[in-house]
Amino acid sequence: LIYDTASVSSMHAIAAAREASGYNIRRSGMSGAPKLRLYCSEHAHSSIDKGALTLGIGLEGIRKIAVDTEFRMIPAELERAIREDRADGYVPFCVVATIGTTSTTSVDPVNIIAEICEREKVWLHVDGAHAGVTAMLPEMNEHFKGLERADSFVVNPHKWLFVPVDLSILYTRKPEILKQAFSLVPEYLKTSEDSLVENYMDYGIQLGRRFRSLKLWFTFRYFGVDGLQSRLREHLRLGKLFAEWVDKDPLLERLAPVPFSTICFRAKPEGWNDEDKINGLNEKLINQINLTGKVFITHTKLNGKFTIRLVVSGLRTEEKHIELAWNVIKESLLKILS
């Protein structure tokens, strides 16, 4: 199913999970339902929270699960949370795992999480909005173990597959549940062909739909499988190359693994131990870098540390552009330190 953004795709997935909970919320609404609980990691995208808010789950209905040192959801913590919530009268109904979190592109252990969801009879939605496209690379299969056990999965070709905004794809093994949640056909929308074709108005909140799939088709036709794979592989290579430069530089510190092509790092000169001072340095650094107008990079915070993020995903990004970014970063840092 094609929607506009992952925010909307994930909201529909959560709605399907709510419908699958079996409390007939479609008919009676949330007022007569028990307290529902959704689980995601501390590093899940904020769109998951927004989707839950839109569907009446509420912030108290969202439980964030702790992550390990590589920013991956800890399955044992998920199991513990579900057990505690059942004892407290909550109804666990959905778990959202992520393949490629926004801040670090960390990968939750989907296969283990899927086992928990199957045992607990909880819907598993996997957010692969950014990194999901790398599933087309056989060498990246390790990051997608267990994905086939998920109830739904979202990937955004407009993020890293060179398709113009907007286009998000939601896959589900249970389309009948999604249809059950949204299908509503008044007399003026009925046609003699209803039994012959799939009507996508039955699978979401909107009736009219843009022809988004056309630009995806053009992308496939232009690049082909080999062309798309080669570009993704080059981005992954460039990401690893930049990470190597960071690791070798005595003024820089890498703050997260690099499973894809997002590098999280910061400036940390030798002898600097005051975290507030280090955070201030890096905030100045990112502003100085972006003021050059030559490159644009973003930030996040990891364990309270101001973190600079460089992402390699542009269609025309080449090694010379990574070298340019590196030189701008080093020049900006040396200018501040001097």
Phi, psi and omega in degrees: 000135182253125175240193181271310184225167178293332177302316181285320178300314181293324177299319177294323178296318179294323177297320177295320178298318178297318179295322181289346181294340173088018182255015175050046180293333176305318183273313190263347182079181184282342186297329181261005183270156174288176178287114181269149181229130175249143182238137173206167182282168177299341183252013176294153182292147182297342178297334177294316177298317181296320177299317178295321178297315181300325184270007175083012179287324179082156180298326179290345178272001179251127178242121181273130182263138182297157180242164179272191183292345177255017173066032177255143178304138179268111184303322180298325177291324176296313179301316181297318181296318179296316180298314180296318183292321177299320179294332181267006175094004176278158175246103176296127184231343184205138171239134177247115174257159183232134170251095182098070181297159186296313184291314189235354189057034175291161185238115176293149181286081189301320184298317179288320178297322179298321178299317179296315181295321178294318180293322183270357182057053181239139180295134176249117174251134180245125178265107176240035188308315181271302191272354184301333182295338181286359174297342179283355179259116182306324182290351179259008184303331182301332181279350186243016179297128179091354182300326181295346180268353180289153176277332177208158184207132179243140174218142182248101176299340179281355178271313188217024176231017167070016176273134178300147177298138006238146176196117179232139182245128175250122174258142175213143175277351185230063181299333180295329178289318178298318178295320179299326181286330191239342187295127179207112189237095176289166184304321184288353177253359180282143177223167180286349181262004185305325183276354185257336185228162173276129177254114188288352173294341180283352186243027179178184185277340185265153175264300178286146182222138173285158180276061184295327185297340182297316182290331174293317178299316179299319180297316178298316183293323183287311185273324188071170181299313182298320181294318178293316180298317183295323180289320177296318179298322179293320177297318178297320178297316181294323177298315178295323180297314180296321178299322178297319178298318179298314183297331183273349186269124183291345180266354185238157180222126176277138188248359181203156174298166180236078179288337181234244183226029174250125183247122178256123184207175174207162171279132177211084180299152180301132179092352177274118182234350179280110185297324178296319179293321179293318177299317178298320178300314184287330175293319175297319184297313182294324177294319179296319180298311184290333178293339179293335182075003181271325177221161175226122178232163185240179182226169169209184172233130179238117183052040178081001182263126176295120190240130176269138183238126171247127184241128177255106180205002181284143183305318185259015179287127179237175181299327180297330179285326176292321176297320177299314180300317179299315181294320178296318180298311182295316180297318180295320180294313180297325179295318180293316183291334181278000000 
